[in-house]
Amino acid sequence: MPTLLHRKPDSGLGNIRASPASPGRNVDWVLLLVQGLLTVVGCATIYSATRTRRADPYQFLERQVIFIVLATIVLFVVMAVDYDWFRHRAGTLYLGTVGLLVLLLGMGKVTGQDLISFDIGPINIQPAELAKVAVLIAVAAYLHEERSDEVSYPRFIGGLIIVGIAGVLVLVQPDLGSASVLAAMAMGMLLVAGARFKYIVAYSALALATVLAALAGKFVNEYQLDRIRVLFDEKNPELRSVSYQVDLAQQALGTGGIFGKGWLQGPLTNNADIPVIWADFPFAALGEQFGLAGCAVVLGLFIVALLRIWRIAHLSRDRFGTYVCAGVFTMLVWQVFQNVGMTMKILPVTGLPLPFISYGGSGLIVWYVMFGLVQSVHMRRMR
């Protein structure tokens, strides 16, 4: 009768010892832990900011927990798939997302409304969030075809077209915040891909010109223009209604002191004084309740996540994995910077959520997908 001593070293599922190159042995647990901690902080922040808004104090929290469960399932599915699978389907994912953006824009024209999501019962699907993943994969796959350390001019232009089509469709929804994320993401990927400095300058000028054209063509709503004007003319009484939300958010952030007033003890956060604080200004809620120390811890967690993503980009087995990590890195930097900056009133309010912390299903699931892609790159870094 055969015994364990006579078994072959590689015995499939029966072998306890997996190969060092096995994806399951190469999960970045630090990144996974940081992601989980940020999500927990988000739940605590959402509950504190919404419990007095409804008869059921747990309504928003319960919905967010459902989003987290769905996002976690998606995360592990993405991690289980070799990230190269997405490269081969980049065109399909991109065209499908562009189709959704066009459909949403068409529905808005028919109804005479500015639509940013498909509302299917209690579920809201935002194509602009899906575009972050689709454009990320499409640009990374496209740049991957360049077999050199420097992006050629034709390929640089091709990358701009990929980003530009989706970016313009998002911009005219109008969603200036998400469009800026796509632009920032492309900038980071092109830099890592070796784009020349003059190309980057041209890209920046083109992005700025696109925004100015959208403003001049009135593709951006008046209230969004007011959000920009209030940065330079905050004393204007006509803009008082626009500055009200951000003024209170800035006040909440500033009155927290070093250690804050305690969880559920922030007057502005917990007494429903700041509109939509759970989605737009969760950093203000953190500042009021946990102070400078709490904000520093949260920003520290984001920095750890960025360092891990940067490390994984260097360890990637191919350029595609490196470009994916570069895109996620840039998007995370820009979105955190934008959300914190608008809370501190040094940037215009764009409605960009704080990753993992702001309330919302589409944004949370998309960030879990992107971190899943980064994990997949790390898990399969060995050839």
Secondary structure by P-SEA (a helix, b strand, c coil): cccccccccccccccccccccccccccaaaaaaaaaaaaaaaaaaaaaaccccccccaaaaaaaaaaaaaaaaaaaaaaaccaaaaaaaaaaaaaaaaaaaaaaaaaaaaacccccccccccbbbbaaaaaaaaaaaaaaaaaaacccccccaaaaaaaaaaaaaaaaaaaacccaaaaaaaaaaaaaaaaaacccaaaaaaaaaaaaaaaaaaaaaccccaaaaaaaaaaaccccccccccaaaaaaaaaaaaaccccccccccccccccccccccccccaaaaaaaaccaaaaaaaaaaaaaaaaaaaaaaaacccaaaaaaaaaaaaaaaaaaaaaaaaaacccccccccccccccccaaaaaaaaaaaaaaaaaaaccc
